[in-house]
Amino acid sequence: MYDNIYPIEESHSKFQFEFYSIGPNGKIKKRIVFIKDIHRIDTFHIGFGDVNEEDEVDDLSVSDNKDSKKILLTVVFTIHQFLKVFPNKYILVHGSTPARTRLYQIGIRNHWEIISQQLEIYGLTKNKWKLFEQGVSYNAFLIKQKIK
Amino acid sequence: MKKIKKPDWAKDIYKIKEVKIKPTDPNPWDSPYLKAKLKEGQEILRKYPFPENLSE
């Protein structure tokens, strides 16, 4: 069910967001970081994962807190908030592993009705960037605020 | 404490409770993870650049 998302903390610069996943494995701190690209000023990179004991993002961890839908919608909402502050920018999304990238793709597909209302999604397939389509396998994604 | 305004499109979906402002930002250049993530992303864009007018 998409009844809610997690409460989010944001940094002054709007480049960093944090929230807690709550489930059978306890309370797990998650962090989303948007990283500027000095070579491509219209693009940000996104880092996302659990916050480990060294206060570092760990995007290989599997928290298995039975709340993946809620987490995904929280991340989508955060991207939307970020793009409201930085319109006309692209966000490059790619998983830490091919399996994680596939997971993102499944998440986009499953929440397409919500996501497509506000965001344009492009996928990298066969070495080209194309508008996201259901049923196509992608290696990475570009996300942009939809122009209305 | 600052609350993020709930967007209209999400009014039936999301419940935003509270947002606390963190005092400082971490320096991405102090983070091996962020440096690696940036490098991976830049490599993707170097190999597969996208045009500035991608959305047109």
N, CA and C atoms of all chains as a GROMACS GRO file, in nm:
protein
  612
    1MET      N    1   0.085  -0.120   0.000
    1MET     CA    2   0.000   0.000   0.000
    1MET      C    3   0.088   0.124   0.000
    2TYR      N    4   0.039   0.228  -0.066
    2TYR     CA    5   0.116   0.352  -0.074
    2TYR      C    6   0.059   0.457   0.021
    3ASP      N    7   0.026   0.416   0.139
    3ASP     CA    8  -0.046   0.509   0.224
    3ASP      C    9   0.042   0.616   0.284
    4ASN      N   10   0.171   0.592   0.295
    4ASN     CA   11   0.256   0.699   0.348
    4ASN      C   12   0.403   0.674   0.315
    5ILE      N   13   0.483   0.774   0.347
    5ILE     CA   14   0.628   0.761   0.335
    5ILE      C   15   0.689   0.790   0.472
    6TYR      N   16   0.819   0.768   0.484
    6TYR     CA   17   0.885   0.795   0.611
    6TYR      C   18   0.910   0.945   0.629
    7PRO      N   19   0.908   0.993   0.752
    7PRO     CA   20   0.948   1.132   0.777
    7PRO      C   21   1.092   1.153   0.732
    8ILE      N   22   1.116   1.267   0.668
    8ILE     CA   23   1.248   1.292   0.609
    8ILE      C   24   1.315   1.409   0.679
    9GLU      N   25   1.445   1.396   0.700
    9GLU     CA   26   1.525   1.510   0.744
    9GLU      C   27   1.605   1.559   0.625
   10GLU      N   28   1.613   1.689   0.610
   10GLU     CA   29   1.690   1.742   0.497
   10GLU      C   30   1.798   1.836   0.547
   11SER      N   31   1.905   1.843   0.471
   11SER     CA   32   2.015   1.932   0.508
   11SER      C   33   1.988   2.073   0.455
   12HIS      N   34   2.062   2.169   0.506
   12HIS     CA   35   2.045   2.308   0.462
   12HIS      C   36   2.057   2.321   0.311
   13SER      N   37   2.155   2.256   0.256
   13SER     CA   38   2.184   2.272   0.113
   13SER      C   39   2.086   2.197   0.025
   14LYS      N   40   2.003   2.113   0.086
   14LYS     CA   41   1.908   2.026   0.014
   14LYS      C   42   1.979   1.915  -0.062
   15PHE      N   43   2.104   1.892  -0.031
   15PHE     CA   44   2.179   1.789  -0.102
   15PHE      C   45   2.174   1.655  -0.029
   16GLN      N   46   2.130   1.658   0.094
   16GLN     CA   47   2.130   1.535   0.172
   16GLN      C   48   2.000   1.518   0.249
   17PHE      N   49   1.947   1.397   0.244
   17PHE     CA   50   1.823   1.365   0.313
   17PHE      C   51   1.843   1.235   0.392
   18GLU      N   52   1.774   1.227   0.504
   18GLU     CA   53   1.784   1.104   0.584
   18GLU      C   54   1.647   1.063   0.636
   19PHE      N   55   1.629   0.934   0.650
   19PHE     CA   56   1.508   0.884   0.714
   19PHE      C   57   1.539   0.748   0.777
   20TYR      N   58   1.445   0.700   0.857
   20TYR     CA   59   1.464   0.570   0.922
   20TYR      C   60   1.364   0.469   0.867
   21SER      N   61   1.416   0.356   0.824
   21SER     CA   62   1.332   0.241   0.790
   21SER      C   63   1.297   0.170   0.919
   22ILE      N   64   1.170   0.140   0.936
   22ILE     CA   65   1.127   0.071   1.059
   22ILE      C   66   1.055  -0.058   1.022
   23GLY      N   67   1.103  -0.168   1.077
   23GLY     CA   68   1.045  -0.297   1.043
   23GLY      C   69   1.094  -0.405   1.136
   24PRO      N   70   1.075  -0.530   1.095
   24PRO     CA   71   1.112  -0.643   1.182
   24PRO      C   72   1.259  -0.646   1.221
   25ASN      N   73   1.345  -0.585   1.139
   25ASN     CA   74   1.488  -0.583   1.173
   25ASN      C   75   1.530  -0.456   1.246
   26GLY      N   76   1.431  -0.381   1.293
   26GLY     CA   77   1.461  -0.265   1.375
   26GLY      C   78   1.453  -0.134   1.299
   27LYS      N   79   1.521  -0.033   1.353
   27LYS     CA   80   1.520   0.102   1.298
   27LYS      C   81   1.653   0.123   1.225
   28ILE      N   82   1.646   0.140   1.094
   28ILE     CA   83   1.768   0.147   1.014
   28ILE      C   84   1.775   0.283   0.944
   29LYS      N   85   1.886   0.353   0.969
   29LYS     CA   86   1.902   0.487   0.913
   29LYS      C   87   1.939   0.479   0.766
   30LYS      N   88   1.867   0.554   0.684
   30LYS     CA   89   1.892   0.558   0.539
   30LYS      C   90   1.934   0.701   0.502
   31ARG      N   91   2.019   0.710   0.403
   31ARG     CA   92   2.065   0.843   0.358
   31ARG      C   93   2.059   0.851   0.206
   32ILE      N   94   2.012   0.967   0.159
   32ILE     CA   95   2.010   0.996   0.016
   32ILE      C   96   2.098   1.120  -0.004
   33VAL      N   97   2.194   1.111  -0.094
   33VAL     CA   98   2.284   1.224  -0.119
   33VAL      C   99   2.285   1.256  -0.267
   34PHE      N  100   2.269   1.382  -0.299
   34PHE     CA  101   2.278   1.427  -0.438
   34PHE      C  102   2.416   1.489  -0.457
   35ILE      N  103   2.488   1.443  -0.558
   35ILE     CA  104   2.627   1.482  -0.578
   35ILE      C  105   2.639   1.561  -0.707
   36LYS      N  106   2.698   1.680  -0.697
   36LYS     CA  107   2.718   1.763  -0.816
   36LYS      C  108   2.822   1.700  -0.908
   37ASP      N  109   2.805   1.724  -1.037
   37ASP     CA  110   2.904   1.677  -1.135
   37ASP      C  111   2.967   1.800  -1.199
   38ILE      N  112   3.093   1.824  -1.169
   38ILE     CA  113   3.157   1.946  -1.221
   38ILE      C  114   3.180   1.938  -1.372
   39HIS      N  115   3.176   1.818  -1.426
   39HIS     CA  116   3.194   1.803  -1.571
   39HIS      C  117   3.063   1.816  -1.647
   40ARG      N  118   2.956   1.804  -1.576
   40ARG     CA  119   2.826   1.807  -1.642
   40ARG      C  120   2.732   1.883  -1.547
   41ILE      N  121   2.725   2.016  -1.567
   41ILE     CA  122   2.658   2.099  -1.466
   41ILE      C  123   2.506   2.080  -1.463
   42ASP      N  124   2.452   2.013  -1.566
   42ASP     CA  125   2.307   1.988  -1.563
   42ASP      C  126   2.272   1.854  -1.496
   43THR      N  127   2.371   1.792  -1.435
   43THR     CA  128   2.348   1.658  -1.383
   43THR      C  129   2.394   1.642  -1.238
   44PHE      N  130   2.313   1.573  -1.161
   44PHE     CA  131   2.352   1.530  -1.027
   44PHE      C  132   2.355   1.377  -1.025
   45HIS      N  133   2.440   1.324  -0.941
   45HIS     CA  134   2.442   1.181  -0.917
   45HIS      C  135   2.376   1.156  -0.782
   46ILE      N  136   2.314   1.041  -0.768
   46ILE     CA  137   2.247   1.013  -0.641
   46ILE      C  138   2.311   0.892  -0.573
   47GLY      N  139   2.334   0.907  -0.446
   47GLY     CA  140   2.381   0.796  -0.365
   47GLY      C  141   2.274   0.764  -0.262
   48PHE      N  142   2.251   0.637  -0.240
   48PHE     CA  143   2.146   0.598  -0.146
   48PHE      C  144   2.181   0.465  -0.080
   49GLY      N  145   2.159   0.458   0.049
   49GLY     CA  146   2.181   0.332   0.118
   49GLY      C  147   2.169   0.347   0.268
   50ASP      N  148   2.202   0.241   0.339
   50ASP     CA  149   2.203   0.245   0.486
   50ASP      C  150   2.322   0.328   0.532
   51VAL      N  151   2.308   0.389   0.649
   51VAL     CA  152   2.420   0.462   0.710
   51VAL      C  153   2.489   0.367   0.806
   52ASN      N  154   2.617   0.342   0.784
   52ASN     CA  155   2.687   0.244   0.868
   52ASN      C  156   2.751   0.310   0.991
   53GLU      N  157   2.824   0.232   1.069
   53GLU     CA  158   2.882   0.282   1.195
   53GLU      C  159   2.983   0.393   1.173
   54GLU      N  160   3.042   0.397   1.054
   54GLU     CA  161   3.138   0.505   1.021
   54GLU      C  162   3.069   0.628   0.964
   55ASP      N  163   2.936   0.630   0.972
   55ASP     CA  164   2.856   0.740   0.919
   55ASP      C  165   2.874   0.753   0.767
   56GLU      N  166   2.894   0.640   0.704
   56GLU     CA  167   2.913   0.634   0.559
   56GLU      C  168   2.795   0.560   0.497
   57VAL      N  169   2.760   0.597   0.374
   57VAL     CA  170   2.651   0.527   0.306
   57VAL      C  171   2.700   0.390   0.260
   58ASP      N  172   2.619   0.290   0.285
   58ASP     CA  173   2.650   0.154   0.240
   58ASP      C  174   2.538   0.110   0.148
   59ASP      N  175   2.566   0.112   0.017
   59ASP     CA  176   2.457   0.078  -0.076
   59ASP      C  177   2.460  -0.070  -0.116
   60LEU      N  178   2.539  -0.148  -0.046
   60LEU     CA  179   2.539  -0.292  -0.071
   60LEU      C  180   2.463  -0.369   0.038
   61SER      N  181   2.430  -0.300   0.144
   61SER     CA  182   2.363  -0.368   0.254
   61SER      C  183   2.219  -0.405   0.216
   62VAL      N  184   2.172  -0.513   0.273
   62VAL     CA  185   2.034  -0.557   0.252
   62VAL      C  186   1.967  -0.558   0.388
   63SER      N  187   1.882  -0.458   0.412
   63SER     CA  188   1.823  -0.446   0.546
   63SER      C  189   1.705  -0.540   0.564
   64ASP      N  190   1.636  -0.577   0.455
   64ASP     CA  191   1.525  -0.674   0.460
   64ASP      C  192   1.426  -0.638   0.571
   65ASN      N  193   1.383  -0.513   0.568
   65ASN     CA  194   1.294  -0.465   0.674
   65ASN      C  195   1.147  -0.468   0.630
   66LYS      N  196   1.123  -0.539   0.520
   66LYS     CA  197   0.986  -0.560   0.471
   66LYS      C  198   0.912  -0.429   0.441
   67ASP      N  199   0.988  -0.329   0.398
   67ASP     CA  200   0.925  -0.199   0.371
   67ASP      C  201   0.980  -0.138   0.242
   68SER      N  202   1.017  -0.224   0.147
   68SER     CA  203   1.084  -0.173   0.027
   68SER      C  204   0.997  -0.076  -0.052
   69LYS      N  205   0.865  -0.099  -0.055
   69LYS     CA  206   0.776  -0.008  -0.128
   69LYS      C  207   0.775   0.130  -0.062
   70LYS      N  208   0.769   0.130   0.070
   70LYS     CA  209   0.766   0.257   0.143
   70LYS      C  210   0.899   0.331   0.125
   71ILE      N  211   1.008   0.256   0.125
   71ILE     CA  212   1.139   0.316   0.105
   71ILE      C  213   1.148   0.376  -0.035
   72LEU      N  214   1.105   0.302  -0.134
   72LEU     CA  215   1.113   0.351  -0.271
   72LEU      C  216   1.032   0.479  -0.289
   73LEU      N  217   0.911   0.480  -0.233
   73LEU     CA  218   0.828   0.600  -0.246
   73LEU      C  219   0.889   0.717  -0.169
   74THR      N  220   0.956   0.688  -0.060
   74THR     CA  221   1.025   0.795   0.013
   74THR      C  222   1.137   0.854  -0.072
   75VAL      N  223   1.211   0.767  -0.140
   75VAL     CA  224   1.319   0.814  -0.227
   75VAL      C  225   1.262   0.893  -0.346
   76VAL      N  226   1.154   0.842  -0.404
   76VAL     CA  227   1.091   0.913  -0.517
   76VAL      C  228   1.044   1.052  -0.473
   77PHE      N  229   0.983   1.056  -0.357
   77PHE     CA  230   0.936   1.184  -0.306
   77PHE      C  231   1.054   1.280  -0.285
   78THR      N  232   1.164   1.228  -0.233
   78THR     CA  233   1.282   1.310  -0.209
   78THR      C  234   1.338   1.364  -0.341
   79ILE      N  235   1.343   1.279  -0.443
   79ILE     CA  236   1.389   1.324  -0.574
   79ILE      C  237   1.299   1.436  -0.626
   80HIS      N  238   1.171   1.419  -0.606
   80HIS     CA  239   1.077   1.522  -0.650
   80HIS      C  240   1.103   1.653  -0.576
   81GLN      N  241   1.125   1.645  -0.447
   81GLN     CA  242   1.155   1.765  -0.368
   81GLN      C  243   1.284   1.831  -0.418
   82PHE      N  244   1.383   1.750  -0.444
   82PHE     CA  245   1.512   1.802  -0.489
   82PHE      C  246   1.497   1.873  -0.624
   83LEU      N  247   1.422   1.812  -0.714
   83LEU     CA  248   1.406   1.871  -0.847
   83LEU      C  249   1.318   1.995  -0.844
   84LYS      N  250   1.242   2.012  -0.738
   84LYS     CA  251   1.169   2.139  -0.724
   84LYS      C  252   1.265   2.251  -0.690
   85VAL      N  253   1.370   2.218  -0.615
   85VAL     CA  254   1.472   2.317  -0.579
   85VAL      C  255   1.568   2.339  -0.695
   86PHE      N  256   1.598   2.232  -0.767
   86PHE     CA  257   1.692   2.239  -0.879
   86PHE      C  258   1.623   2.192  -1.008
   87PRO      N  259   1.529   2.272  -1.058
   87PRO     CA  260   1.459   2.231  -1.180
   87PRO      C  261   1.554   2.232  -1.299
   88ASN      N  262   1.520   2.162  -1.401
   88ASN     CA  263   1.601   2.151  -1.524
   88ASN      C  264   1.731   2.075  -1.504
   89LYS      N  265   1.744   2.009  -1.393
   89LYS     CA  266   1.862   1.924  -1.373
   89LYS      C  267   1.823   1.779  -1.394
   90TYR      N  268   1.920   1.701  -1.432
   90TYR     CA  269   1.901   1.557  -1.444
   90TYR      C  270   1.964   1.488  -1.323
   91ILE      N  271   1.905   1.379  -1.284
   91ILE     CA  272   1.965   1.296  -1.179
   91ILE      C  273   1.996   1.160  -1.239
   92LEU      N  274   2.122   1.124  -1.231
   92LEU     CA  275   2.164   0.993  -1.282
   92LEU      C  276   2.150   0.889  -1.170
   93VAL      N  277   2.077   0.783  -1.201
   93VAL     CA  278   2.055   0.676  -1.103
   93VAL      C  279   2.109   0.546  -1.160
   94HIS      N  280   2.196   0.482  -1.085
   94HIS     CA  281   2.239   0.348  -1.123
   94HIS      C  282   2.268   0.271  -0.995
   95GLY      N  283   2.235   0.145  -0.997
   95GLY     CA  284   2.252   0.064  -0.877
   95GLY      C  285   2.397   0.029  -0.852
   96SER      N  286   2.424  -0.014  -0.728
   96SER     CA  287   2.560  -0.055  -0.692
   96SER      C  288   2.596  -0.187  -0.759
   97THR      N  289   2.494  -0.260  -0.800
   97THR     CA  290   2.514  -0.386  -0.872
   97THR      C  291   2.406  -0.395  -0.980
   98PRO      N  292   2.426  -0.480  -1.082
   98PRO     CA  293   2.319  -0.497  -1.182
   98PRO      C  294   2.187  -0.541  -1.119
   99ALA      N  295   2.196  -0.623  -1.014
   99ALA     CA  296   2.074  -0.669  -0.946
   99ALA      C  297   2.000  -0.552  -0.882
  100ARG      N  298   2.078  -0.459  -0.823
  100ARG     CA  299   2.018  -0.342  -0.759
  100ARG      C  300   1.955  -0.250  -0.865
  101THR      N  301   2.022  -0.238  -0.979
  101THR     CA  302   1.965  -0.156  -1.087
  101THR      C  303   1.832  -0.217  -1.135
  102ARG      N  304   1.829  -0.351  -1.143
  102ARG     CA  305   1.704  -0.418  -1.182
  102ARG      C  306   1.594  -0.392  -1.079
  103LEU      N  307   1.634  -0.388  -0.953
  103LEU     CA  308   1.538  -0.360  -0.846
  103LEU      C  309   1.479  -0.220  -0.863
  104TYR      N  310   1.564  -0.124  -0.898
  104TYR     CA  311   1.515   0.012  -0.922
  104TYR      C  312   1.417   0.011  -1.039
  105GLN      N  313   1.452  -0.065  -1.144
  105GLN     CA  314   1.365  -0.071  -1.261
  105GLN      C  315   1.228  -0.129  -1.224
  106ILE      N  316   1.228  -0.232  -1.143
  106ILE     CA  317   1.101  -0.292  -1.100
  106ILE      C  318   1.022  -0.190  -1.018
  107GLY      N  319   1.094  -0.116  -0.934
  107GLY     CA  320   1.029  -0.013  -0.853
  107GLY      C  321   0.965   0.095  -0.939
  108ILE      N  322   1.038   0.140  -1.041
  108ILE     CA  323   0.983   0.241  -1.133
  108ILE      C  324   0.858   0.185  -1.202
  109ARG      N  325   0.871   0.064  -1.250
  109ARG     CA  326   0.759   0.002  -1.322
  109ARG      C  327   0.636  -0.011  -1.231
  110ASN      N  328   0.659  -0.056  -1.108
  110ASN     CA  329   0.546  -0.080  -1.018
  110ASN      C  330   0.478   0.048  -0.972
  111HIS      N  331   0.552   0.159  -0.974
  111HIS     CA  332   0.495   0.285  -0.928
  111HIS      C  333   0.483   0.386  -1.042
  112TRP      N  334   0.476   0.335  -1.162
  112TRP     CA  335   0.479   0.421  -1.281
  112TRP      C  336   0.366   0.523  -1.280
  113GLU      N  337   0.251   0.482  -1.234
  113GLU     CA  338   0.136   0.573  -1.236
  113GLU      C  339   0.164   0.697  -1.151
  114ILE      N  340   0.231   0.679  -1.042
  114ILE     CA  341   0.265   0.792  -0.954
  114ILE      C  342   0.384   0.870  -1.010
  115ILE      N  343   0.489   0.796  -1.045
  115ILE     CA  344   0.614   0.859  -1.086
  115ILE      C  345   0.596   0.941  -1.214
  116SER      N  346   0.523   0.886  -1.310
  116SER     CA  347   0.513   0.950  -1.441
  116SER      C  348   0.431   1.079  -1.438
  117GLN      N  349   0.361   1.104  -1.329
  117GLN     CA  350   0.285   1.228  -1.320
  117GLN      C  351   0.377   1.350  -1.312
  118GLN      N  352   0.489   1.335  -1.248
  118GLN     CA  353   0.574   1.450  -1.221
  118GLN      C  354   0.715   1.439  -1.278
  119LEU      N  355   0.757   1.320  -1.310
  119LEU     CA  356   0.896   1.301  -1.349
  119LEU      C  357   0.909   1.237  -1.487
  120GLU      N  358   1.009   1.282  -1.560
  120GLU     CA  359   1.046   1.216  -1.685
  120GLU      C  360   1.157   1.118  -1.653
  121ILE      N  361   1.146   0.997  -1.703
  121ILE     CA  362   1.249   0.897  -1.678
  121ILE      C  363   1.306   0.851  -1.812
  122TYR      N  364   1.437   0.855  -1.823
  122TYR     CA  365   1.506   0.802  -1.940
  122TYR      C  366   1.591   0.683  -1.895
  123GLY      N  367   1.602   0.584  -1.981
  123GLY     CA  368   1.681   0.467  -1.946
  123GLY      C  369   1.792   0.446  -2.048
  124LEU      N  370   1.903   0.394  -2.000
  124LEU     CA  371   2.016   0.361  -2.088
  124LEU      C  372   2.000   0.217  -2.134
  125THR      N  373   1.977   0.201  -2.264
  125THR     CA  374   1.962   0.066  -2.318
  125THR      C  375   2.028   0.061  -2.455
  126LYS      N  376   2.101  -0.044  -2.479
  126LYS     CA  377   2.174  -0.060  -2.605
  126LYS      C  378   2.256   0.065  -2.636
  127ASN      N  379   2.322   0.116  -2.533
  127ASN     CA  380   2.414   0.231  -2.544
  127ASN      C  381   2.346   0.364  -2.578
  128LYS      N  382   2.214   0.370  -2.564
  128LYS     CA  383   2.144   0.495  -2.594
  128LYS      C  384   2.045   0.527  -2.482
  129TRP      N  385   2.023   0.658  -2.464
  129TRP     CA  386   1.924   0.704  -2.366
  129TRP      C  387   1.789   0.718  -2.434
  130LYS      N  388   1.691   0.650  -2.379
  130LYS     CA  389   1.557   0.654  -2.437
  130LYS      C  390   1.453   0.670  -2.327
  131LEU      N  391   1.339   0.728  -2.363
  131LEU     CA  392   1.230   0.741  -2.266
  131LEU      C  393   1.196   0.604  -2.208
  132PHE      N  394   1.174   0.601  -2.080
  132PHE     CA  395   1.145   0.475  -2.011
  132PHE      C  396   1.020   0.409  -2.069
  133GLU      N  397   1.033   0.281  -2.096
  133GLU     CA  398   0.919   0.201  -2.142
  133GLU      C  399   0.911   0.075  -2.058
  134GLN      N  400   0.791   0.031  -2.037
  134GLN     CA  401   0.772  -0.095  -1.964
  134GLN      C  402   0.830  -0.210  -2.046
  135GLY      N  403   0.890  -0.305  -1.983
  135GLY     CA  404   0.934  -0.425  -2.052
  135GLY      C  405   1.071  -0.416  -2.116
  136VAL      N  406   1.138  -0.300  -2.106
  136VAL     CA  407   1.272  -0.284  -2.161
  136VAL      C  408   1.371  -0.287  -2.044
  137SER      N  409   1.484  -0.352  -2.065
  137SER     CA  410   1.584  -0.362  -1.958
  137SER      C  411   1.684  -0.246  -1.971
  138TYR      N  412   1.712  -0.178  -1.861
  138TYR     CA  413   1.800  -0.061  -1.863
  138TYR      C  414   1.920  -0.081  -1.770
  139ASN      N  415   2.029  -0.010  -1.804
  139ASN     CA  416   2.151  -0.017  -1.724
  139ASN      C  417   2.164   0.101  -1.626
  140ALA      N  418   2.093   0.208  -1.656
  140ALA     CA  419   2.097   0.328  -1.570
  140ALA      C  420   1.976   0.414  -1.608
  141PHE      N  421   1.950   0.514  -1.524
  141PHE     CA  422   1.832   0.598  -1.547
  141PHE      C  423   1.869   0.746  -1.529
  142LEU      N  424   1.802   0.831  -1.607
  142LEU     CA  425   1.811   0.975  -1.589
  142LEU      C  426   1.671   1.024  -1.551
  143ILE      N  427   1.665   1.105  -1.448
  143ILE     CA  428   1.535   1.153  -1.400
  143ILE      C  429   1.533   1.306  -1.408
  144LYS      N  430   1.424   1.360  -1.456
  144LYS     CA  431   1.409   1.504  -1.471
  144LYS      C  432   1.267   1.544  -1.435
  145GLN      N  433   1.254   1.665  -1.386
  145GLN     CA  434   1.120   1.716  -1.356
  145GLN      C  435   1.044   1.731  -1.486
  146LYS      N  436   0.921   1.687  -1.488
  146LYS     CA  437   0.840   1.699  -1.609
  146LYS      C  438   0.803   1.845  -1.632
  147ILE      N  439   0.818   1.891  -1.755
  147ILE     CA  440   0.780   2.028  -1.789
  147ILE      C  441   0.633   2.029  -1.826
  148LYS      N  442   0.559   2.118  -1.758
  148LYS     CA  443   0.413   2.122  -1.785
  148LYS      C  444   0.376   2.251  -1.857
  149MET      N  445   1.264   2.368   1.307
  149MET     CA  446   1.203   2.255   1.237
  149MET      C  447   1.126   2.305   1.116
  150LYS      N  448   1.146   2.241   1.006
  150LYS     CA  449   1.079   2.284   0.883
  150LYS      C  450   1.001   2.168   0.824
  151LYS      N  451   0.882   2.195   0.783
  151LYS     CA  452   0.801   2.088   0.723
  151LYS      C  453   0.807   2.099   0.572
  152ILE      N  454   0.824   1.986   0.507
  152ILE     CA  455   0.816   1.984   0.363
  152ILE      C  456   0.669   1.986   0.325
  153LYS      N  457   0.633   2.079   0.235
  153LYS     CA  458   0.493   2.088   0.193
  153LYS      C  459   0.457   1.966   0.110
  154LYS      N  460   0.347   1.910   0.144
  154LYS     CA  461   0.302   1.793   0.069
  154LYS      C  462   0.257   1.836  -0.070
  155PRO      N  463   0.312   1.778  -0.176
  155PRO     CA  464   0.270   1.818  -0.310
  155PRO      C  465   0.127   1.774  -0.339
  156ASP      N  466   0.058   1.851  -0.420
  156ASP     CA  467  -0.083   1.820  -0.450
  156ASP      C  468  -0.099   1.680  -0.506
  157TRP      N  469  -0.004   1.644  -0.593
  157TRP     CA  470  -0.017   1.516  -0.660
  157TRP      C  471  -0.005   1.398  -0.565
  158ALA      N  472   0.049   1.428  -0.447
  158ALA     CA  473   0.073   1.319  -0.353
  158ALA      C  474  -0.022   1.324  -0.234
  159LYS      N  475  -0.120   1.413  -0.240
  159LYS     CA  476  -0.199   1.437  -0.119
  159LYS      C  477  -0.271   1.313  -0.069
  160ASP      N  478  -0.306   1.224  -0.161
  160ASP     CA  479  -0.377   1.103  -0.117
  160ASP      C  480  -0.282   0.987  -0.091
  161ILE      N  481  -0.157   1.012  -0.112
  161ILE     CA  482  -0.061   0.902  -0.104
  161ILE      C  483   0.032   0.918   0.015
  162TYR      N  484   0.082   1.039   0.033
  162TYR     CA  485   0.188   1.059   0.131
  162TYR      C  486   0.139   1.130   0.256
  163LYS      N  487   0.197   1.090   0.366
  163LYS     CA  488   0.177   1.164   0.490
  163LYS      C  489   0.314   1.214   0.532
  164ILE      N  490   0.337   1.342   0.526
  164ILE     CA  491   0.464   1.399   0.568
  164ILE      C  492   0.450   1.440   0.714
  165LYS      N  493   0.532   1.387   0.796
  165LYS     CA  494   0.516   1.416   0.938
  165LYS      C  495   0.601   1.536   0.979
  166GLU      N  496   0.731   1.519   0.982
  166GLU     CA  497   0.813   1.632   1.022
  166GLU      C  498   0.951   1.621   0.956
  167VAL      N  499   1.013   1.735   0.943
  167VAL     CA  500   1.146   1.738   0.882
  167VAL      C  501   1.235   1.824   0.971
  168LYS      N  502   1.345   1.767   1.012
  168LYS     CA  503   1.439   1.843   1.094
  168LYS      C  504   1.554   1.888   1.006
  169ILE      N  505   1.597   2.010   1.026
  169ILE     CA  506   1.709   2.061   0.949
  169ILE      C  507   1.840   2.016   1.014
  170LYS      N  508   1.921   1.951   0.937
  170LYS     CA  509   2.052   1.912   0.990
  170LYS      C  510   2.145   2.033   0.984
  171PRO      N  511   2.230   2.050   1.082
  171PRO     CA  512   2.311   2.172   1.090
  171PRO      C  513   2.416   2.183   0.980
  172THR      N  514   2.470   2.074   0.940
  172THR     CA  515   2.578   2.082   0.841
  172THR      C  516   2.563   1.973   0.737
  173ASP      N  517   2.631   1.992   0.626
  173ASP     CA  518   2.637   1.890   0.522
  173ASP      C  519   2.770   1.820   0.530
  174PRO      N  520   2.772   1.692   0.502
  174PRO     CA  521   2.902   1.625   0.494
  174PRO      C  522   2.972   1.668   0.366
  175ASN      N  523   3.100   1.669   0.370
  175ASN     CA  524   3.176   1.701   0.249
  175ASN      C  525   3.188   1.574   0.165
  176PRO      N  526   3.128   1.576   0.044
  176PRO     CA  527   3.135   1.455  -0.039
  176PRO      C  528   3.278   1.408  -0.063
  177TRP      N  529   3.371   1.503  -0.057
  177TRP     CA  530   3.509   1.467  -0.088
  177TRP      C  531   3.577   1.398   0.029
  178ASP      N  532   3.509   1.397   0.144
  178ASP     CA  533   3.560   1.321   0.258
  178ASP      C  534   3.502   1.180   0.260
  179SER      N  535   3.415   1.150   0.166
  179SER     CA  536   3.345   1.022   0.168
  179SER      C  537   3.391   0.932   0.053
  180PRO      N  538   3.456   0.822   0.085
  180PRO     CA  539   3.497   0.729  -0.021
  180PRO      C  540   3.377   0.680  -0.102
  181TYR      N  541   3.264   0.659  -0.033
  181TYR     CA  542   3.145   0.612  -0.105
  181TYR      C  543   3.101   0.715  -0.210
  182LEU      N  544   3.089   0.841  -0.169
  182LEU     CA  545   3.039   0.942  -0.263
  182LEU      C  546   3.138   0.965  -0.377
  183LYS      N  547   3.264   0.961  -0.344
  183LYS     CA  548   3.366   0.977  -0.450
  183LYS      C  549   3.354   0.864  -0.552
  184ALA      N  550   3.337   0.742  -0.500
  184ALA     CA  551   3.326   0.626  -0.590
  184ALA      C  552   3.198   0.634  -0.673
  185LYS      N  553   3.090   0.676  -0.608
  185LYS     CA  554   2.962   0.686  -0.678
  185LYS      C  555   2.971   0.790  -0.790
  186LEU      N  556   3.034   0.903  -0.760
  186LEU     CA  557   3.051   1.007  -0.861
  186LEU      C  558   3.136   0.957  -0.977
  187LYS      N  559   3.242   0.888  -0.944
  187LYS     CA  560   3.331   0.836  -1.048
  187LYS      C  561   3.260   0.736  -1.139
  188GLU      N  562   3.183   0.648  -1.078
  188GLU     CA  563   3.106   0.550  -1.158
  188GLU      C  564   3.008   0.621  -1.250
  189GLY      N  565   2.939   0.720  -1.195
  189GLY     CA  566   2.840   0.793  -1.275
  189GLY      C  567   2.905   0.870  -1.388
  190GLN      N  568   3.018   0.933  -1.358
  190GLN     CA  569   3.089   1.009  -1.463
  190GLN      C  570   3.137   0.915  -1.574
  191GLU      N  571   3.175   0.796  -1.536
  191GLU     CA  572   3.220   0.699  -1.636
  191GLU      C  573   3.103   0.659  -1.728
  192ILE      N  574   2.985   0.642  -1.669
  192ILE     CA  575   2.866   0.612  -1.750
  192ILE      C  576   2.839   0.726  -1.847
  193LEU      N  577   2.847   0.849  -1.798
  193LEU     CA  578   2.816   0.964  -1.884
  193LEU      C  579   2.926   0.987  -1.988
  194ARG      N  580   3.048   0.949  -1.954
  194ARG     CA  581   3.156   0.962  -2.052
  194ARG      C  582   3.134   0.863  -2.168
  195LYS      N  583   3.096   0.743  -2.132
  195LYS     CA  584   3.072   0.640  -2.235
  195LYS      C  585   2.943   0.663  -2.311
  196TYR      N  586   2.843   0.707  -2.235
  196TYR     CA  587   2.710   0.720  -2.295
  196TYR      C  588   2.653   0.859  -2.264
  197PRO      N  589   2.709   0.963  -2.326
  197PRO     CA  590   2.659   1.099  -2.297
  197PRO      C  591   2.516   1.116  -2.349
  198PHE      N  592   2.445   1.206  -2.289
  198PHE     CA  593   2.310   1.235  -2.339
  198PHE      C  594   2.306   1.380  -2.386
  199PRO      N  595   2.227   1.410  -2.488
  199PRO     CA  596   2.222   1.547  -2.540
  199PRO      C  597   2.154   1.641  -2.443
  200GLU      N  598   2.188   1.770  -2.451
  200GLU     CA  599   2.128   1.867  -2.359
  200GLU      C  600   1.977   1.876  -2.378
  201ASN      N  601   1.932   1.849  -2.501
  201ASN     CA  602   1.789   1.859  -2.530
  201ASN      C  603   1.721   1.722  -2.528
  202LEU      N  604   1.764   1.639  -2.437
  202LEU     CA  605   1.711   1.502  -2.429
  202LEU      C  606   1.560   1.500  -2.418
  203SER      N  607   1.506   1.595  -2.345
  203SER     CA  608   1.360   1.592  -2.320
  203SER      C  609   1.280   1.660  -2.429
  204GLU      N  610   1.345   1.712  -2.533
  204GLU     CA  611   1.270   1.782  -2.638
  204GLU      C  612   1.234   1.687  -2.751
   0.00000   0.00000   0.00000
